[in-house]
Amino acid sequence: MAGALVGGAFLSAFLQVLFDRIASHEVADFFRGRILSDGLLGKLKIALLSVNAVLDDAEEKQVTKPAVKEWLDELKDAVYDAEDILDEIATKALQRKLDAEFQTTASKVQTCITSSLNPFSKEIEPKIKVVLDRLEYLAKQKDVIGLREVVGGKLSERLPTTSLVDESDICGRDDDKEAIVNLLLSDDASGNEMCVIAVVGMGGIGKTTLAQLVYNDNRVKEHFNLEAWVCVSEEFDVFKVTKTILEAVTSSTCDIKDLNRLQVTLKEKLTGKKFLLVLDDVWNEDYVDWEVLKNPFKSGAQGSKVIVTTRNGSVASVMRTIATHHLKQLTDEDSWSLFAKHAFDDSNSDAHPELEVIGRQIVKKCKGLPLAAKAIGALLRSKLDVDEWDKILKSEFFRLEGDYSHELVNKTRHLSYFKTRFDSFKKFEYLYEAKQLRTFLSLKLSPRNETFYLTTKVLHDLLPTLRCLRVLSLSHYSNITELPDSIGKFKHLRYLNLSFTAVKRLPDSICKLCNLQTLKLSGCQYLAVLPKDMWKLINLRHLDITETSIKEMPIQLGRLKCLHTLTTFIVSKNSGLGELGKLSNLRKTLSIMGLQNVVSPTDALNASLKDKRYLEELVMEWSSDTRVSESERTVLDYLQPNTNLKILTLNYYGGKSFPDWVGHHSFSSITCVHLNNGKYCCSLPPLGQLPSLQDLSIVGFDGVVKVGPEFYCSDSSSINPFGSLKVLKFKQMLKWEKWSSFGSENEGGAFPHLVELYIQNCPELTGGLPIHLPSLTKLVIIECLQLVVSLPRAPALCEMQLMHCNEVLLKDLPSRIQKLKVEGFGALKSLPEGMMDCKTCLQELEICDCPSLMSFPRSGLPSTLKTLKITNCRKLEFPIHQNFSSLETFFLIDSCDSLSSFPLDLFPKLYDIIIRGCQNLESLSVPEGYLHDLMTLQIQIHDCPNFVSFPKGGLPAPSLTWFWITNCGILRSLPENMHRFLPSLKYLRIKDCPEVESFPEGGLPSNLNLISILSCDKLIASWKGWGLQQLPSVRKFSISGKSEEVKSFPEEGLLPTNLTFLYISKFPNMESLDKKGLQHLTSLEQLWIQDCPKLKYMPDEGLPASLSFLRINECPLLKKRCQRKKGKEWHRIAHIDCIMIDEELIA
């Protein structure tokens, strides 16, 4: 539905692309060469111009006139076909031009082109005539359905939105409104940053309406001194938007024509005022534009807020929002209420029950979009004819996703879908009819590194039939090891993404894709070589080969003149830097690897890095075993980049010193420098001269003994060194002894804006840290045992990590520290008294690897503490009688051996408890008669050999969602009354608890989603009393045990019927899977079987039809019987889309 509302606008833009294509020299030459009838091109253009003239009118009328919507759909289909044909012509001409380059004479070239195009012209001319007939027919139909040309623009341009709203006309947005209002009224959590809140959702979902509701709320009006509403829409002109904001703030017109004066005036108007600004319908994704626009906003008082409404989540990212509210569709009931308000007088449908039945079906097809419900309701207002309503219900107006009718699929052009763990063929089977499909785009729902599998039928059977594809993405499918040769026939393909697949080689036929613009191969770790004819991809603009095993570049790479992105260039004996020099349009990021293979320093000049003015990030890397070489200094000198560079990384540089350009003040745009493993360098370059440098990392410079004046600036420089630096890291400086200060550093010295300082593995460093760091908030010192000087004076310091250092550093800790980690102080017996005095703001404390530590300070732990983590401190006495009223997270790992009982009642706000390796812990306890509920969400207890009990009567933790207990050898029972006291429990995992005999009386909580019972033999022996059938929410179940009595599994009635995942492991005598126990699992999708050496039989009737993934490991007898097509059990599992045996994918 939402897509329908922009159909006309899309077509208008697409037609302009088509006109450009008609005017292209490839197409024009094709027609002018008498290869086709001269009149066809002119007729095609006239037909397209004719329909283009009425598109604005059609866009306005499509919402209320289904016939217009159908006409637009048919036109879109015909235009797509026309573009396919023109693209085919241009591609054919380009291919022949490339082939002709192999010919030796002009006559041969002409002969080649003419002879090859004659058969092609006979094939293409009928196609053009068919499309032309369709377009001419549609051009005539425009008059029949009442479309007319609009002179001077659209009939009615889209009106800008305003802040006014009729609240009686809104349904189902109360919760959304309260969420945004609460964000507006809350304390400013963004510090000095501009506080931006984004409302994100698809078109027509009600983003503007929600913003209007919030804007007019009385609480909001009282909270802010100043409010302004601005409709931004598609055109994000900084000048126009700023002017509109100023006019809204001043309630008067403005005739300022200079952006600077405009912003200065706006800044003055906002200074000291707590303002609310709504920017409605923002499309801008340009970070720079937003940075310019927001400059005046910074003058407002703390607590000022900006609300942005947008369809695009990346807009919210660019604007660095503190919160993003994703607006969801309305419920069916809310949609009906809204529809009824517009369709019936007084919103009352009681008098027309037959219309309500149809209306509710219409509302369901509106998919929760308020704009759709409102528009269709208005269309049917006061129309009481059932046939009228039924006509709308059955109209093409409602062709929506999920409707896989033959006609719809045949016209489908674009497909995007979210990957699941195992994408079976059923998911794509209907696409065999989508012959005109242009986009096949797989998407990841989660940013986590997950493994995905795609049935090979898609790759080898389906995709070769989709010859019109422009976009093909198969990224993150780990079972894709190769592409079929048929990929070379995808002549329209522009975008190919194989990132993070297991592809080992690319077929040579890929070099026939002369239209290909983007080739993404990042993360293809098995890919070692690119096809030798890559130079034929003359339209290639983006080539990403990061994290691959490619060792050298293909020949003649410099012929790819359109290349904008080349992530990596590898220097080898067969690919020198000269080819890189020919790529003049490179931009963004470039890594040059293998620089030890540069034969002559003058070859580095051929890379022409100085001329690559669009490069923003440059990585240069030599081999890790490079020996000291003065020629490398010359190579690096000749590789001087353009001064527009922003990020520079040098890895394994083998020279003794740096050329003058490294650190030169002319590189005024550089914000980040990483120098890694320059082990032969004796001094550092004058990086303090870089005026924009914000992030500096120096690692592995073994030859540097002193960091002195040369580091800050050259003798001739008068600038304040490191004036913009925010992050500074020194690591693995094995011979570094002294860090000399710059001047007095008391005021106006170096590092005025340094926020984070890391000094790690510098064993000889004795002193010389900067004296005054006014902006420092984080200090990390690791493995610097000789460092005994006072810490820098840093009034803003709030986070410290002191690890494997001298104890002297602990004696003078700032009192305002909020996060502190202390690790590796082997002789430390007690934490210093002043470390936790009454002034402290300490919220997080982590103590690790202090084997002699016995006590906390006598003053106790601060009441502000929220997180406490203790690891490998066995002698430490846990201060049970302290105040833990604020503690939320507690980790106790291999520590506090004297602790025998953990009193939960002393931790009223504790959310997460993880206890591991606490040798003498016997119980978790609460006092008898304790009447309060615990706030705990997670409890994990691992490797506690003496743990025996939970609180008597049960754990009063109604919010607990995760309960995990492993390797507690003498524990006999789980908490009592779990079904009553733990109603929120979703994840239960019990492992290596051999004495636990049964679940508690009353059974398990009904909301459990996952149950895992591993190596608990007595508990497994009592499975008949588990009562899992009473747990409808369980989706995942894992069981593992050593019981020798189990011959078949699972027993009938044991498992919950809604299982989607089942894991069975380590039953030594199990021979078969029980058909009675599996046949009712009609939702089962994944079955994993592990380490069952005698298992050899599948159920006679086979496994559930719903199963899409079967994984078998360490089951030798079953492996033999499940061999593809020849094993005795194969026919019982052949229907499963994905089968993996001993980590080998066999189907």
Secondary structure, DSSP 8 states (H G I E B T S, - for coil): -TTGGGHHHHHHHHHHHHHHHHHSHHHHHHHHTTSS-HHHHHHHHHHHHHHHTTHHHHHHHTTT-HHHHHHHHHHHHHHHHHHHHHHHHHHHHHHHHHHHTT-SSHHHHHHHHHHHHHHHHHHHHHHHHHHHHHHHHHHHHHHHTT----TTS-SS------S---GGG--S-HHHHHHHHHHHHS--TTTTS--EEEEE--TTSSHHHHHHHHHT-HHHHHH-SEEEEEEEES---HHHHHHHHHHHHHTS------HHHHHHHHHHHHTT--EEEEEEEE----HHHHHHHHGGGGGS-TT-EEEEEES-HHHHHHTT-SEEEE-----HHHHHHHHHHHHSGGG--TT-HHHHHHHHHHHHHTTT-HHHHHHHHHHTTT---HHHHHHHHTSGGG--TT---HHHHHH--EEEEE--SEE-GGGTGGGGG-TT--EEEEE-SSSS---BEE-HHIIIIIGGG-TT-SEEE-TTBTT--B--GGGGG-TT--EEE-TTS---B--GGGGG-TT--EEE-TT-TT-----TTGGG-TT--EEE-TT----S--TTGGG-TT--EE-EEE--SSS-HHHHHT-TT--EEEEEE-GGG-SSHHHHHTT-GGG-TTEEEEEEE--TT----THHHHHHHHT---TT--EEEEES---SS--TTTT-TT-TT--EEEEE--TT-SS---GGG-TT--EEEEE--TT--EE-HHHH--TT--S-TTSS--EEEEE--TT--EE--SS--SSS-S-TT--EEEEES-TT--B---SB-TT--EEEEEEETT--S---B-TT--EEEEEEE-GGGGGG--TT-SEEEEE--TT--B--GGGG-TT----EEEEES-TT--B--TT---TT--EEEEES-TT----TTS--TT--EEEEES--TT--EEEGGG-TT--EEEEE--TT--EEE--TT--------EEEEES-TT--B--TT----TT--EEEEE--TT-----TTHHHH-TT--EEEEES-TT--S--TT-S-TT--EEEEES-HHHHHTGGG--GGG-TT--EEEEE---TT--EES-TT-S-TT-SEEEEE--TT--EE-HHHHTT-TT--EEEEES-TT--B--TT-S-TT--EEEEES-HHHHHHT-TTTSTTHHHHTT-SEEEETTEE--
